[in-house]
Amino acid sequence: MQHAALFEVRELITDIYFPIDAVISLVVPLSSGEIIETAMTGRDGVIGAGAALNGRISLNQAIVQIGGQILRCAVEPLKNILKEHPEIQALIGAHEQALFAQAQQSAACNATHAIENRLARWLLRAADLHGSDELPLTQEYIAQMLGVRRTSVTVVARTLQEAGMIRYRRGHIKLLDIPALQETACECYQTIKLNYDAFLHASNK
């Protein structure tokens, strides 16, 4: 279910989630009620896998950004599988490294890049993970993930729409011109993809 929490900060992780077409955000909730996204994953990843590598306490809140199918596996059975299949353990370890690298990249991105570039990057990443150029998301939710005011997202979304890159109606965004969005996005979009590929490639050696 969209916006459902899979686990909370400092919670004991009992289940690991494998998104099929859902997109999940790892966020840090603040005392003000704001939540800031540190990383997102979808059909190319897994959420909570660190629990199978003895990291049982969650460092983030995991929320469903875009609803869809998600496979769930209890921690203990997966730990047994990893003992028997070190190649899978290496793959999961690489994915956890990629998520950590993504969180670092997000911190740098939030501190230095313009909202227009960040929004384009975020939309492209969400579409990649969802496997569709149609995203059931509100501007208010996107603003939360980016840690900016909703009015700022509204202004930038209008600019992207007028440029023919997206089409927006309440609660729904369609990406129309992927190449133009890629040109608009900050370097972090490609960096996150390159990091992910590098970590997974290294795990296969």
LOVOKE-364855 format. One line per field, with one value per residue (C-alpha): x, y, z; residue number from 1; residue in three letters. Coordinates in steps of 0.5 Angstrom, whole numbers, always signed. Layout:
% residues N
X <- [X, ...]
Y <- [Y, ...]
Z <- [Z, ...]
marmi <- [NUM, ...]
kemi <- [ALA, ...]
***
This chain:
% residues 205
X <- [+0, +3, +6, +6, +12, +15, +19, +21, +28, +31, +26, +28, +28, +24, +23, +26, +23, +24, +20, +17, +14, +14, +19, +21, +24, +29, +28, +30, +24, +26, +23, +19, +15, +19, +22, +28, +30, +37, +36, +31, +30, +25, +26, +33, +34, +32, +30, +32, +37, +43, +39, +41, +48, +47, +45, +38, +37, +34, +38, +32, +24, +22, +16, +13, +13, +10, +5, +6, +8, +13, +16, +17, +22, +23, +30, +32, +31, +35, +41, +41, +40, +46, +50, +49, +50, +56, +55, +48, +51, +56, +51, +46, +53, +54, +47, +48, +54, +50, +45, +50, +53, +47, +45, +52, +51, +44, +47, +52, +46, +41, +47, +49, +45, +39, +32, +30, +36, +35, +27, +29, +34, +29, +23, +28, +31, +23, +21, +27, +26, +18, +19, +14, +14, +8, +9, +3, +6, +3, +8, +7, +10, +16, +17, +18, +23, +27, +27, +24, +17, +12, +11, +18, +17, +10, +14, +20, +14, +11, +17, +19, +11, +12, +18, +15, +19, +13, +5, +2, -4, -6, -3, +0, +6, +8, +15, +15, +22, +27, +33, +31, +30, +37, +40, +37, +38, +44, +50, +48, +43, +48, +53, +48, +47, +54, +56, +50, +53, +60, +59, +54, +60, +65, +61, +61, +69]
Y <- [+0, +7, +11, +5, +4, -3, -1, +4, +7, +3, -2, -10, -12, -19, -19, -17, -14, -15, -10, -12, -6, -2, +4, +4, +10, +10, +16, +20, +23, +29, +32, +37, +32, +33, +27, +27, +21, +18, +13, +9, +2, -2, -7, -8, -8, -10, -7, -9, -14, -12, -16, -22, -20, -19, -11, -13, -6, -1, +6, +9, +9, +5, +7, +5, +11, +8, +2, -5, -12, -14, -20, -21, -26, -27, -26, -33, -37, -32, -32, -40, -39, -34, -39, -44, -39, -34, -32, -29, -26, -22, -20, -17, -14, -10, -8, -5, -2, +1, +4, +7, +10, +13, +16, +20, +22, +24, +28, +32, +33, +36, +41, +43, +42, +47, +44, +44, +39, +35, +34, +32, +27, +24, +23, +19, +15, +13, +12, +7, +3, +3, +1, +6, +13, +14, +16, +16, +22, +28, +35, +35, +28, +29, +36, +32, +27, +33, +36, +43, +47, +45, +51, +50, +44, +47, +52, +47, +42, +48, +50, +42, +42, +48, +45, +39, +34, +32, +32, +33, +33, +32, +26, +23, +25, +23, +23, +25, +27, +23, +25, +33, +30, +27, +33, +37, +32, +34, +29, +25, +21, +18, +17, +13, +8, +8, +6, +1, -2, -2, -5, -11, -12, -13, -18, -22, -23]
Z <- [+0, -2, +4, +8, +13, +12, +19, +23, +26, +31, +30, +30, +23, +22, +15, +8, +2, -5, -9, -16, -19, -12, -10, -3, +0, +6, +10, +16, +20, +24, +31, +27, +23, +17, +13, +9, +4, +4, -2, -6, -9, -13, -18, -18, -10, -3, +3, +10, +7, +12, +17, +14, +15, +22, +22, +25, +28, +22, +21, +17, +16, +10, +7, +0, -4, -10, -9, -12, -11, -6, -4, +3, +7, +14, +16, +19, +13, +8, +13, +12, +5, +5, +9, +3, -2, -1, -8, -6, +0, -4, -8, -2, +1, -5, -6, +2, +0, -6, -2, +3, -3, -5, +1, +1, -6, -4, +2, -3, -8, -3, +0, -7, -13, -15, -14, -22, -23, -16, -18, -25, -22, -17, -23, -27, -21, -19, -26, -27, -21, -22, -29, -32, -34, -30, -23, -18, -14, -11, -11, -3, -3, -7, -4, +3, +0, -3, +4, +0, +0, -4, -7, -10, -13, -16, -19, -22, -24, -28, -31, -33, -36, -40, -43, -45, -41, -36, -36, -29, -26, -19, -16, -23, -26, -33, -36, -43, -45, -42, -46, -44, -37, -37, -39, -34, -28, -24, -24, -19, -23, -27, -21, -17, -23, -24, -17, -17, -23, -20, -14, -17, -22, -17, -13, -19, -19]
marmi <- [1, 2, 3, 4, 5, 6, 7, 8, 9, 10, 11, 12, 13, 14, 15, 16, 17, 18, 19, 20, 21, 22, 23, 24, 25, 26, 27, 28, 29, 30, 31, 32, 33, 34, 35, 36, 37, 38, 39, 40, 41, 42, 43, 44, 45, 46, 47, 48, 49, 50, 51, 52, 53, 54, 55, 56, 57, 58, 59, 60, 61, 62, 63, 64, 65, 66, 67, 68, 69, 70, 71, 72, 73, 74, 75, 76, 77, 78, 79, 80, 81, 82, 83, 84, 85, 86, 87, 88, 89, 90, 91, 92, 93, 94, 95, 96, 97, 98, 99, 100, 101, 102, 103, 104, 105, 106, 107, 108, 109, 110, 111, 112, 113, 114, 115, 116, 117, 118, 119, 120, 121, 122, 123, 124, 125, 126, 127, 128, 129, 130, 131, 132, 133, 134, 135, 136, 137, 138, 139, 140, 141, 142, 143, 144, 145, 146, 147, 148, 149, 150, 151, 152, 153, 154, 155, 156, 157, 158, 159, 160, 161, 162, 163, 164, 165, 166, 167, 168, 169, 170, 171, 172, 173, 174, 175, 176, 177, 178, 179, 180, 181, 182, 183, 184, 185, 186, 187, 188, 189, 190, 191, 192, 193, 194, 195, 196, 197, 198, 199, 200, 201, 202, 203, 204, 205]
kemi <- [MET, GLN, HIS, ALA, ALA, LEU, PHE, GLU, VAL, ARG, GLU, LEU, ILE, THR, ASP, ILE, TYR, PHE, PRO, ILE, ASP, ALA, VAL, ILE, SER, LEU, VAL, VAL, PRO, LEU, SER, SER, GLY, GLU, ILE, ILE, GLU, THR, ALA, MET, THR, GLY, ARG, ASP, GLY, VAL, ILE, GLY, ALA, GLY, ALA, ALA, LEU, ASN, GLY, ARG, ILE, SER, LEU, ASN, GLN, ALA, ILE, VAL, GLN, ILE, GLY, GLY, GLN, ILE, LEU, ARG, CYS, ALA, VAL, GLU, PRO, LEU, LYS, ASN, ILE, LEU, LYS, GLU, HIS, PRO, GLU, ILE, GLN, ALA, LEU, ILE, GLY, ALA, HIS, GLU, GLN, ALA, LEU, PHE, ALA, GLN, ALA, GLN, GLN, SER, ALA, ALA, CYS, ASN, ALA, THR, HIS, ALA, ILE, GLU, ASN, ARG, LEU, ALA, ARG, TRP, LEU, LEU, ARG, ALA, ALA, ASP, LEU, HIS, GLY, SER, ASP, GLU, LEU, PRO, LEU, THR, GLN, GLU, TYR, ILE, ALA, GLN, MET, LEU, GLY, VAL, ARG, ARG, THR, SER, VAL, THR, VAL, VAL, ALA, ARG, THR, LEU, GLN, GLU, ALA, GLY, MET, ILE, ARG, TYR, ARG, ARG, GLY, HIS, ILE, LYS, LEU, LEU, ASP, ILE, PRO, ALA, LEU, GLN, GLU, THR, ALA, CYS, GLU, CYS, TYR, GLN, THR, ILE, LYS, LEU, ASN, TYR, ASP, ALA, PHE, LEU, HIS, ALA, SER, ASN, LYS]
***
